[in-house]
Amino acid sequence: MSVNIRLAKSEDQLRCSELLDVLAKATSDPNEIFDSDTFINLISNERGSLVVAEEDGKILGMASISFNLALRYNGEYCQLEELVVDQDARGKNVGGLLIEETLSLAKNRGCKEFGLYLLESTKHNQPFYEKYGFVKIGEEMRQSL
């Protein structure tokens, strides 16, 4: 079966929380960071969006983005906040599909740029993001849309 990319729904909350725990452990964040109110805000697609990758009814990964205003862009730009893929789903291009979908959402919304930050623990992912058109600028990676 193929991987389906879609916007998250309220019934995805538990699985998204589990995936966020995986990300927190991978980035050495000891805090319990999942917040139901933020989840609900994200799935409303007003100030951001949450996208999930699903196969055979199981969520394999997720990506969250935020939409921010900046005078320098004369409008909105997009920021990747979280990207996490279940260990068992690695090698299925789940991360790539999630990035492509978030880029599409940002373009369709009219964002002028898409950015992300690499942490010390995630710097090894730079080549992955470069594959999708991101360029390193200082400590940040950005892509004009």
ABEGO torsion letter per residue (X at the ends): XBBBBBBBBAAAAAAAAAAAAAAAAAAGBABBABBAAAAAAAAAGAABBBBBBBBGGBBABBBBBBBBBBAAAGEBBBBBABBBBBAAABGAGAAAAAAAAAAAAAAAAGBABBBBBBBAAAAAAAAAAAAAGBBBBEABBBBBX
